Amino acid sequence: MSGDSKPGRKPRVTDEEILRLFQESSDPVLSTDEVKEILPIGRSATYKRLSALRDEGQLNGKSIGGKNTVYWLPDSEPTG
């Protein structure tokens, strides 16, 4: 889905930039807070964007308690 078709403000960070962060990371699993620390968007916006990418099937995610969620690329799904 293109960022141009979504209502509201145009994101400062594209979906492609978020996915590239996961592709280039040495860690296959990243938390919302880890992504927020790297990209110039706030925690709430980061969570919404990561959740949307998960809902679209571009990321997998798992709640690890409280407000903590981790995400990973579908082709690098953790085993075990």
N, C-alpha and C positions, 0 to 999 in steps of 0.2 A: 504494500500500500504506500502510495506516495504521500509525503508530508504536505503537498499542496492540496490534497483532497480533504484534509482534516480541518474542522472548524477551529476558530480561535487564532491565537498568535502563532506565527511561524516559529518552530523550534530553533534555538541557537545551535543545537547539536542534532545532526541527522541520525536516523536509524542506522545508516551505514557506518557512521563513526562509532556508534555504540557497539555494533557487531564487530567492527574492526578491533576495538579494544579487547574483546574476548579472543579474537583470532590471534592477536599479537601478544597476549599475556602468557607469561611462563606458568601461571597458575590456571588450571582448567576451570576452576570454580571461583566466582567472585561474588561478594556480598553487595547489597545495595550501597552500604557505606563505602566500600572500596571503590565502586564505580563513581560515587559522588565525589570522592576525594580527587579523582583524576579528571573528571569532566566539569565544565563550568555551568552546572545546573544544581539546584537545591535537592535536598533529600526527597521531599514529596514528589517533585517532578521526576527525579530519577526512578523512584519506585513506580510511578505511573507508567513511565516509558518502558521500563523493564517488564512490568506486568503485561503491557500491551504487546510487546515482542513475544512474550511467553504465550499469550492468547493466540497470536498469529502463527505459532509454531516455529518461530525463528530462534527462540531460546527455550530451555527447560528451566524449571525452578522448583524450589522446595523450601517451605517454611521450616526454620530450625528453632522456633520458639519465640514468643513475644512478637515483636515487629521485625525480627531478623529473618531475611530470606536470602538464599543463595541461588545463583543462576549459572548456567553453563550452556555451551553450544550443543545442539542435539547430536552432532557427530563425535563429540568428546565426552559422552555421558559417562559419569563415574561408575565403576563396578564395585561390587562388594557390599 
